[in-house]
């Protein structure tokens, strides 16, 4: 991932997005940390999450992690929130897949 940031910057790209995945078959599960490390490797390019899964994350903790990455990057950090393309993370965080829509909309979960 760090090499990818360096190559993207050398190629002249303006922005590079990092996806968030929590399954074993994916490399990145700590997007803000990965972006902070990439910011040290690449000095100019903007770095963004390519969907931060706020529906299964603590919003305050997420803000703190990305605010820190923004400081490390000297303001080159951007964030995209969404529900993602995969629903498998819902059960990984102890939620029921039937609550997928309610989690995304921040509605009370049925009891």
C-alpha positions in Angstrom: 0.0 0.0 0.0 2.9 2.4 0.8 4.5 1.6 -2.5 1.2 2.1 -4.3 1.0 5.6 -2.8 4.6 6.4 -4.0 3.9 5.1 -7.5 0.5 7.0 -7.7 2.3 10.2 -6.7 5.1 9.7 -9.2 2.5 9.0 -11.9 1.0 12.4 -11.3 -2.3 11.3 -9.7 -4.1 14.0 -7.7 -5.9 11.6 -5.2 -5.7 8.0 -4.1 -8.5 6.2 -2.3 -8.1 3.4 0.2 -11.0 0.9 0.7 -12.0 -0.4 4.1 -12.4 -4.2 4.4 -12.5 -6.4 7.5 -12.6 -9.9 6.0 -9.5 -12.0 5.9 -9.1 -11.9 2.2 -8.4 -8.1 2.1 -5.3 -6.3 3.1 -6.7 -3.1 4.8 -8.8 -3.0 7.8 -7.4 0.2 9.5 -7.9 2.8 6.8 -6.9 5.9 8.8 -3.7 4.2 10.0 -2.9 3.1 6.5 -3.5 6.5 5.1 -1.3 8.1 7.7 1.5 5.8 6.7 0.9 6.5 3.1 1.1 10.2 3.8 4.6 9.8 5.1 5.6 8.0 1.9 3.9 10.3 -0.6 4.3 14.0 0.1 1.9 15.7 -2.3 -1.0 13.5 -3.3 -4.4 13.7 -1.5 -5.4 10.6 0.3 -9.0 9.5 0.9 -11.0 6.6 2.3 -12.9 4.9 -0.4 -15.9 4.4 1.9 -15.5 4.4 5.6 -18.1 2.1 7.1 -19.7 4.4 9.6 -22.7 2.1 10.2 -20.6 -0.4 12.1 -18.0 2.0 13.6 -18.0 4.4 16.5 -18.4 7.9 14.9 -16.3 9.6 17.6 -13.4 7.1 17.3 -13.6 7.3 13.5 -13.4 11.1 13.6 -10.4 10.9 16.0 -8.5 8.4 13.8 -9.1 10.4 10.6 -8.3 13.7 12.3 -5.0 12.3 13.3 -4.3 11.0 9.8 -5.2 14.5 8.5 -2.6 16.0 10.8 0.1 13.5 9.7 -0.7 14.3 6.1 -0.6 18.1 6.6 -4.3 18.5 5.5 -4.3 16.1 2.5 -6.8 13.7 4.1 -10.3 13.3 2.8 -13.0 10.9 3.9 -16.0 9.3 2.2 -18.7 7.7 4.4 -21.0 5.0 3.2 -22.3 1.5 3.8 -19.8 -0.2 1.5 -20.3 -2.8 -1.2 -20.0 -5.8 1.1 -22.3 -6.7 4.0 -20.0 -9.3 5.6 -18.6 -6.8 8.0 -21.9 -6.5 9.8 -21.6 -9.9 11.4 -17.9 -9.4 12.1 -18.8 -6.5 14.4 -21.6 -8.5 16.2 -24.6 -7.1 14.4 -27.4 -8.9 12.7 -27.5 -8.6 8.9 -31.3 -8.0 9.2 -30.3 -4.7 10.9 -28.2 -3.6 7.9 -30.5 -0.7 6.8 -31.2 0.5 10.4 -27.5 0.6 11.2 -26.8 2.7 8.1 -29.7 5.1 8.8 -28.7 5.3 12.5 -32.1 4.1 13.6 -32.9 2.2 16.8 -32.4 -1.5 16.4 -35.4 -3.8 16.9 -35.4 -5.7 20.1 
